[in-house]
Amino acid sequence: MKEKIVYAVYDFASIIMTSVIAVAAIFTFCFKISTVNGSSMNNTLHNSDRLLITARDFSVDYGDIVIISQPNAYNEVLVKRVIATGGQTIDINIGKGTVTVDGKVLDEPYIKERMTVLGDGFTYPVTVPEGFVFVMGDNRNASGDSRFSAVGLIDERYIVGEAFYRIGDTDLLTLEK
């Protein structure tokens, strides 16, 4: 009888340890969780939203919502949308409130309102160097992003991952590009 109890405890402990190791491996190599801090991504994301993000083994494309660990004047991890990648030329027209990449005005149904803030980082148009991206928040008038010298262009090596789900109170919501 004593041997059965010892075996059952050992079996239970083995299952728990295997589960803990499996979950740790998944969240280290496949997925991570990040939290939105602030209103710069409204109306797509909101302050304190939790995001499920991919591990860093991916290519960065226009429209991706990425988590950035690059040192910046805000001293925090940033959540922003990729607007232009290496080799692309970006122009911003505050009068019209438009963003142009490689001569094409972007269709951006996700932005909160017409952009009225240009920033202090660049004289436009500007070509993004290879290995860097230009990012902006969806709430353009309340976003510290690549338009500002406090953030600037983002070195792709500092992109932690791409957000692909917002963890809601009741369900997982897919993030649209």
Contacts in CASP RR format, 6 or more apart in sequence:
PFRMAT RR
TARGET T0000
AUTHOR 0000-0000-0000
METHOD contacts of the structure
MODEL  1
MKEKIVYAVYDFASIIMTSVIAVAAIFTFCFKISTVNGSSMNNTLHNSDR
LLITARDFSVDYGDIVIISQPNAYNEVLVKRVIATGGQTIDINIGKGTVT
VDGKVLDEPYIKERMTVLGDGFTYPVTVPEGFVFVMGDNRNASGDSRFSA
VGLIDERYIVGEAFYRIGDTDLLTLEK
27 33 0 8 1.000
28 55 0 8 1.000
29 55 0 8 1.000
30 54 0 8 1.000
30 55 0 8 1.000
31 52 0 8 1.000
31 53 0 8 1.000
31 54 0 8 1.000
31 55 0 8 1.000
32 52 0 8 1.000
32 53 0 8 1.000
32 54 0 8 1.000
32 55 0 8 1.000
32 160 0 8 1.000
32 161 0 8 1.000
33 50 0 8 1.000
33 51 0 8 1.000
33 52 0 8 1.000
33 53 0 8 1.000
33 167 0 8 1.000
34 50 0 8 1.000
34 51 0 8 1.000
34 53 0 8 1.000
34 67 0 8 1.000
34 77 0 8 1.000
34 79 0 8 1.000
34 160 0 8 1.000
34 163 0 8 1.000
35 48 0 8 1.000
35 49 0 8 1.000
35 50 0 8 1.000
35 51 0 8 1.000
36 45 0 8 1.000
36 46 0 8 1.000
36 47 0 8 1.000
36 48 0 8 1.000
36 49 0 8 1.000
36 50 0 8 1.000
36 51 0 8 1.000
36 79 0 8 1.000
37 47 0 8 1.000
37 48 0 8 1.000
37 76 0 8 1.000
37 77 0 8 1.000
37 79 0 8 1.000
38 47 0 8 1.000
39 46 0 8 1.000
39 47 0 8 1.000
39 139 0 8 1.000
39 142 0 8 1.000
40 78 0 8 1.000
40 79 0 8 1.000
40 80 0 8 1.000
40 137 0 8 1.000
40 138 0 8 1.000
40 139 0 8 1.000
40 142 0 8 1.000
40 143 0 8 1.000
40 144 0 8 1.000
40 145 0 8 1.000
41 65 0 8 1.000
41 79 0 8 1.000
41 80 0 8 1.000
41 81 0 8 1.000
41 137 0 8 1.000
41 138 0 8 1.000
41 139 0 8 1.000
41 143 0 8 1.000
42 112 0 8 1.000
42 138 0 8 1.000
42 139 0 8 1.000
42 142 0 8 1.000
43 110 0 8 1.000
43 112 0 8 1.000
43 138 0 8 1.000
43 139 0 8 1.000
44 65 0 8 1.000
44 81 0 8 1.000
44 110 0 8 1.000
44 138 0 8 1.000
44 175 0 8 1.000
45 51 0 8 1.000
45 65 0 8 1.000
45 79 0 8 1.000
45 138 0 8 1.000
45 163 0 8 1.000
45 166 0 8 1.000
45 175 0 8 1.000
49 166 0 8 1.000
49 167 0 8 1.000
49 168 0 8 1.000
50 166 0 8 1.000
50 167 0 8 1.000
50 168 0 8 1.000
51 65 0 8 1.000
51 67 0 8 1.000
51 79 0 8 1.000
51 163 0 8 1.000
51 165 0 8 1.000
51 166 0 8 1.000
51 167 0 8 1.000
51 175 0 8 1.000
52 163 0 8 1.000
52 164 0 8 1.000
52 165 0 8 1.000
52 166 0 8 1.000
52 167 0 8 1.000
52 172 0 8 1.000
53 67 0 8 1.000
53 160 0 8 1.000
53 161 0 8 1.000
53 162 0 8 1.000
53 163 0 8 1.000
53 164 0 8 1.000
54 161 0 8 1.000
54 162 0 8 1.000
54 164 0 8 1.000
55 161 0 8 1.000
56 159 0 8 1.000
56 160 0 8 1.000
56 161 0 8 1.000
58 161 0 8 1.000
58 162 0 8 1.000
60 66 0 8 1.000
60 82 0 8 1.000
60 85 0 8 1.000
60 133 0 8 1.000
60 156 0 8 1.000
60 159 0 8 1.000
60 162 0 8 1.000
61 82 0 8 1.000
61 85 0 8 1.000
62 82 0 8 1.000
62 83 0 8 1.000
62 84 0 8 1.000
62 85 0 8 1.000
62 101 0 8 1.000
62 177 0 8 1.000
63 81 0 8 1.000
63 82 0 8 1.000
63 83 0 8 1.000
63 177 0 8 1.000
64 81 0 8 1.000
64 82 0 8 1.000
64 162 0 8 1.000
64 177 0 8 1.000
65 79 0 8 1.000
65 80 0 8 1.000
65 81 0 8 1.000
65 82 0 8 1.000
65 162 0 8 1.000
65 163 0 8 1.000
65 175 0 8 1.000
66 79 0 8 1.000
66 80 0 8 1.000
66 81 0 8 1.000
66 82 0 8 1.000
66 133 0 8 1.000
66 135 0 8 1.000
66 154 0 8 1.000
66 159 0 8 1.000
66 160 0 8 1.000
66 161 0 8 1.000
66 162 0 8 1.000
66 163 0 8 1.000
67 77 0 8 1.000
67 78 0 8 1.000
67 79 0 8 1.000
67 159 0 8 1.000
67 160 0 8 1.000
67 161 0 8 1.000
67 162 0 8 1.000
67 163 0 8 1.000
68 77 0 8 1.000
68 78 0 8 1.000
68 79 0 8 1.000
68 80 0 8 1.000
68 135 0 8 1.000
68 154 0 8 1.000
68 158 0 8 1.000
68 159 0 8 1.000
68 160 0 8 1.000
69 77 0 8 1.000
69 158 0 8 1.000
69 159 0 8 1.000
69 160 0 8 1.000
70 78 0 8 1.000
70 151 0 8 1.000
70 154 0 8 1.000
70 155 0 8 1.000
70 158 0 8 1.000
72 78 0 8 1.000
72 150 0 8 1.000
72 151 0 8 1.000
72 152 0 8 1.000
73 150 0 8 1.000
73 151 0 8 1.000
74 144 0 8 1.000
74 150 0 8 1.000
74 151 0 8 1.000
77 160 0 8 1.000
78 135 0 8 1.000
78 144 0 8 1.000
78 145 0 8 1.000
78 151 0 8 1.000
79 163 0 8 1.000
80 135 0 8 1.000
80 136 0 8 1.000
80 137 0 8 1.000
80 143 0 8 1.000
80 145 0 8 1.000
80 146 0 8 1.000
80 154 0 8 1.000
81 110 0 8 1.000
81 135 0 8 1.000
81 136 0 8 1.000
81 137 0 8 1.000
81 138 0 8 1.000
82 133 0 8 1.000
82 134 0 8 1.000
82 135 0 8 1.000
83 90 0 8 1.000
83 99 0 8 1.000
83 101 0 8 1.000
83 106 0 8 1.000
83 133 0 8 1.000
83 134 0 8 1.000
83 135 0 8 1.000
83 136 0 8 1.000
83 146 0 8 1.000
84 90 0 8 1.000
84 101 0 8 1.000
84 128 0 8 1.000
84 133 0 8 1.000
84 134 0 8 1.000
85 128 0 8 1.000
85 131 0 8 1.000
85 133 0 8 1.000
85 134 0 8 1.000
86 128 0 8 1.000
86 129 0 8 1.000
86 130 0 8 1.000
86 131 0 8 1.000
86 132 0 8 1.000
86 133 0 8 1.000
87 127 0 8 1.000
87 128 0 8 1.000
87 129 0 8 1.000
87 130 0 8 1.000
88 101 0 8 1.000
88 102 0 8 1.000
88 127 0 8 1.000
88 128 0 8 1.000
88 134 0 8 1.000
89 101 0 8 1.000
89 102 0 8 1.000
89 103 0 8 1.000
89 125 0 8 1.000
89 126 0 8 1.000
89 127 0 8 1.000
89 128 0 8 1.000
90 99 0 8 1.000
90 100 0 8 1.000
90 101 0 8 1.000
90 124 0 8 1.000
90 125 0 8 1.000
90 126 0 8 1.000
90 127 0 8 1.000
90 128 0 8 1.000
90 134 0 8 1.000
91 99 0 8 1.000
91 100 0 8 1.000
91 101 0 8 1.000
91 103 0 8 1.000
91 124 0 8 1.000
91 125 0 8 1.000
91 126 0 8 1.000
92 98 0 8 1.000
92 99 0 8 1.000
92 100 0 8 1.000
92 115 0 8 1.000
92 118 0 8 1.000
92 124 0 8 1.000
92 147 0 8 1.000
93 99 0 8 1.000
93 100 0 8 1.000
94 115 0 8 1.000
94 116 0 8 1.000
94 117 0 8 1.000
94 118 0 8 1.000
97 114 0 8 1.000
97 115 0 8 1.000
97 116 0 8 1.000
98 105 0 8 1.000
98 106 0 8 1.000
98 115 0 8 1.000
99 105 0 8 1.000
99 106 0 8 1.000
99 108 0 8 1.000
99 115 0 8 1.000
99 136 0 8 1.000
100 106 0 8 1.000
100 125 0 8 1.000
110 138 0 8 1.000
110 176 0 8 1.000
111 138 0 8 1.000
111 139 0 8 1.000
111 140 0 8 1.000
112 138 0 8 1.000
112 139 0 8 1.000
112 140 0 8 1.000
112 141 0 8 1.000
113 139 0 8 1.000
113 140 0 8 1.000
113 141 0 8 1.000
115 140 0 8 1.000
115 141 0 8 1.000
116 140 0 8 1.000
116 141 0 8 1.000
117 140 0 8 1.000
117 141 0 8 1.000
117 147 0 8 1.000
118 147 0 8 1.000
119 147 0 8 1.000
119 148 0 8 1.000
120 147 0 8 1.000
120 148 0 8 1.000
120 149 0 8 1.000
121 146 0 8 1.000
121 147 0 8 1.000
121 148 0 8 1.000
121 149 0 8 1.000
121 152 0 8 1.000
122 147 0 8 1.000
126 134 0 8 1.000
128 134 0 8 1.000
128 153 0 8 1.000
129 153 0 8 1.000
131 155 0 8 1.000
131 156 0 8 1.000
132 153 0 8 1.000
132 154 0 8 1.000
132 155 0 8 1.000
132 156 0 8 1.000
133 146 0 8 1.000
133 153 0 8 1.000
133 154 0 8 1.000
133 156 0 8 1.000
133 159 0 8 1.000
134 146 0 8 1.000
134 153 0 8 1.000
134 154 0 8 1.000
135 145 0 8 1.000
135 146 0 8 1.000
135 151 0 8 1.000
135 154 0 8 1.000
136 143 0 8 1.000
136 145 0 8 1.000
136 146 0 8 1.000
136 147 0 8 1.000
137 143 0 8 1.000
137 144 0 8 1.000
137 145 0 8 1.000
144 150 0 8 1.000
144 151 0 8 1.000
145 151 0 8 1.000
145 152 0 8 1.000
146 152 0 8 1.000
146 153 0 8 1.000
146 154 0 8 1.000
163 175 0 8 1.000
164 174 0 8 1.000
164 175 0 8 1.000
165 172 0 8 1.000
165 173 0 8 1.000
165 174 0 8 1.000
165 175 0 8 1.000
166 172 0 8 1.000
166 173 0 8 1.000
166 175 0 8 1.000
END
